[in-house]
Amino acid sequence: MESNMNNMYNISTTCGRKFDLRNTEKVIEKSNSLFSYNIHKLNTGEFIIEEKFYANPYNNRYILLTDEQIEQLKLS
């Protein structure tokens, strides 16, 4: 059971990098009836968007943000 819990936090981003979400700080959390997205800040200063789709959890995505994308989020 503990192994399954660890696997929930060990993720791969769309660009193939691997991270442990337990070592991040959740800075934004938003959701609606269809999906949720959270933005996590890594110890390195990088950010990941975690997208969870309630209808199909196998389509969850983890996207490592570029500096340009972070700047766009600040403007919106």
N, C-alpha and C positions, 0 to 999 in steps of 0.2 A: 504494500500500500504506500509506503514512504517513497518508493521509487516512482510510482505514478504521480505523486504530488510534486516531486522534483521535476518530472517531465513537463508538468504544466507551466513551469517557470522558465525552462530552458527552451528558447525559441530561436528560429532562424529567420533573418530578415529576407525581404524579396531580393536583396543583392547577395545573399548567401552567407552573411556574417552571423555568428552565433553569440547569443547573450543569455545571461541569467537575469530575469526580471526582478528577482529578489534584491539585486544589487543596484536598483534604480530608485529614483524619486518620481512618483506620479505627480505631475504638475498641472495637468488638465484632465478632467473627466466629464464626458458628455454622452448622453444617450437619448434615444427615442424608442418607439415601439418596434422598430425594425433592426436597429444596430446600435452599437456603442463605439465610441473611440476614446482612447486615453493617450495622452502624450507623457512619455517617460523620459526623464533626464538621466543619462548615464554618468558614471564617475568621471568619464573622459570629457564631459561637456557636450557630447553629442546627444541627439534626441531621437526617439523612436515613436512612431504612431502605431498603436495597437488597435486594429479594427476587428470587432467581433460582430458577426452576423447571426442573429438569433435563429433565423429559419434554417440556416445551414452552417453549423459550427466548423465544418471542414473547409469553409472558405475564409476563415480568419486569416488576416494578413498582419505582418509586422514590417513596417517600412522605416528604414533609416533615413532621416531627413538631411538634406544638404543645407549649407549655410543660406543659400538663396531661398529655399523653401521656408526656413525658419524666419527670415526677414519678411516674407509674404504673410506668414501667420501673425506676425506682430502688427502688420498694417490692417488686418481684417478685424 
